[in-house]
Each structure stands twice: as structure tokens, then as C-alpha cells.
Amino acid sequence: KTLSLRPGQTAIYYEHSIIGLEGHFSYGNHPILDLSQLPEGSARVSVSPFRWASVYPGVFSDPADGAQQALKIGALFSDLAEVPLAEGGTTDLTCYPARAGYEDLVMMISEDPTPEQPFAWTAVVLDGYVWFSLKNPVDFPATLFWLSNGGRSAAPWESRHLGRLGIEDVCSYFCDSV
């Protein structure tokens, strides 16, 4: 991992290089944005075009373990603004923090790169700032959103992990490393 700053800029640049590996690997990065001090729905989340998207197909937040998830297990969606809820209807994942008391995981597979659009991106606009990630979708074909807003009451979270948004560029199938 290489972190760098550039004179006159207010950005932090980081780059990961993976060299000399053979075989099949699941890998990714796992930045987590703390949006807990923002008013509900005030951060704006967007992604580059994707060709497939789904809510985690299994139980991500098991009620037997003191956890709750709001999104419909395994639901497919084509628009971040209309993601199916477990109890019916839809919710908007472009606005966060939202759905207090729930923990969810979704994945989007980026469109294949083209000469006109050689990269994929994710951006979050919040409180006068922008966080963004640019990626080569050949290397990191998927983006996971871990929506953590107090939905896990068991230790170590004890419902204190509020307003967090994990934005994970991965070469993986959800969190299952397959």
C-alpha cells in the first residue's frame, strides 16, 4: 500500500499493488465512512453504471444473534434509489445515514470498461466534502456497501456502530470469498 499527499491538494491518495501471486484470490479494500454525526439521509451516495446488483442472498444480520436487516434477502435491483425492503416496498440507498437499527450488505457489479469509460467509481458527498474511489473494474469488478446503523446488538457492536457506510471495492462474491 502506498499513501501519498500532493502539494496544494487536500486529497489523500492511496494505491495497492499486488505482485507475484498465482492462482485464484478474493481481495478488496474496506474503507468505512463515519456518517453518524450527519442528519439522516444527508450524505449522497452514487456509483458508476452497474450491470447487476443484489442484496446479500443469505442472512447477513441474524436475529438469533441480536441483529436485524431491513433489505429483502437476495433481492435484485437496478437502481440504488429503489432497493426492496424485507417488509415490502423499497428504500433509497443513495441517501445515508438511514434505516436506524439495521445492518445490511449489497453488491453491485460494474459495467465492463470501454474506451469511453475505462474506470468505475463510487462517490459520497457529505457536509461540504466528497469521498470517492476510482477503480479498474477488471481488477475490482464489484462494490459492496456495508450499511451499518445499529443493527447488531451483540458484542462487540452493542448497537453502537451507527451511521457507518463500508464501501468495498472487491474481487469477490459478497463477503463469501468465492
Residue pairs with C-beta under 8 A, 6 or more apart in sequence:
1 14
1 15
1 16
2 14
2 15
2 16
2 17
3 12
3 13
3 14
4 12
4 13
4 14
4 15
5 11
5 12
5 13
6 13
16 29
18 27
25 171
26 170
26 171
26 172
26 173
26 177
26 178
27 170
27 171
27 172
28 140
28 144
28 168
28 169
28 170
28 171
28 172
29 168
29 169
29 170
30 166
30 168
31 131
31 133
31 166
31 167
31 168
32 146
32 148
32 164
32 165
32 166
32 167
33 43
33 124
33 126
33 131
33 164
33 165
33 166
33 167
34 163
34 164
35 43
35 96
35 97
35 124
35 126
35 163
35 164
35 165
36 97
36 162
36 163
36 164
37 163
38 97
38 126
38 127
38 163
40 97
40 98
40 100
41 95
41 96
41 97
41 98
42 95
42 126
42 127
43 95
43 96
43 97
43 124
43 125
43 126
43 127
43 165
44 94
44 95
44 124
44 125
44 126
45 80
45 93
45 94
45 95
45 96
45 122
45 123
45 124
45 145
45 165
46 80
46 94
46 122
46 123
46 124
47 80
47 108
47 110
47 120
47 121
47 122
47 123
47 143
48 110
48 111
48 117
48 119
48 120
48 121
48 122
49 110
49 111
49 117
50 108
50 109
50 110
50 111
50 143
51 109
51 110
51 111
51 112
52 76
52 108
52 109
53 76
53 77
53 78
53 80
53 106
53 107
53 108
53 109
54 74
54 75
54 76
54 77
54 106
54 107
55 71
55 72
55 73
55 74
55 75
55 77
55 83
55 84
55 104
55 105
55 106
56 73
56 74
56 104
56 105
56 106
56 107
56 174
56 175
57 73
57 74
57 174
58 73
58 74
59 69
59 73
60 69
60 73
60 103
60 104
60 105
61 67
61 68
61 69
61 102
61 103
61 104
61 151
61 152
65 152
65 154
66 152
66 153
66 154
67 103
67 151
67 152
67 153
67 154
68 101
68 102
68 103
68 151
69 86
69 102
69 103
69 104
69 151
70 85
70 86
70 87
70 91
70 99
70 102
70 104
70 151
71 83
71 84
71 85
71 86
71 91
71 102
71 104
71 106
72 84
72 85
72 86
73 86
75 83
75 84
77 83
77 84
77 106
80 92
80 93
80 94
81 92
81 93
81 94
82 90
82 92
83 90
83 91
83 92
83 93
83 106
84 90
85 91
91 98
91 99
92 98
93 106
93 145
93 147
96 124
96 147
96 163
96 165
97 149
97 162
97 163
97 165
98 147
98 149
99 147
99 149
100 149
100 150
100 162
101 149
101 150
101 151
101 159
102 147
102 149
102 150
102 151
103 146
103 147
103 148
103 149
103 150
103 151
103 152
104 145
104 146
104 147
104 151
105 144
105 145
105 146
105 147
105 174
105 175
106 144
106 145
106 147
107 142
107 143
107 144
107 145
107 173
107 174
108 142
108 143
108 145
109 141
109 142
110 120
110 135
110 137
110 140
110 141
110 142
110 143
111 117
111 120
111 137
112 137
113 119
113 120
113 136
113 137
113 138
118 136
119 134
119 135
119 136
119 137
120 134
120 135
120 136
120 137
120 140
120 143
121 132
121 133
121 134
121 135
122 132
122 133
122 143
122 167
122 169
123 130
123 131
123 132
123 133
124 130
124 131
124 132
124 165
124 167
131 167
133 167
133 169
135 169
139 171
140 169
140 170
140 171
141 171
142 169
142 170
142 171
142 172
142 173
143 167
143 168
143 169
143 170
144 166
144 167
144 168
144 170
144 174
144 175
145 165
145 166
145 167
145 168
146 164
146 165
146 166
146 168
147 165
147 166
148 161
148 162
148 164
148 165
148 166
149 161
149 162
149 163
149 164
150 159
150 160
150 161
150 162
151 159
152 159
152 161
153 159
172 178
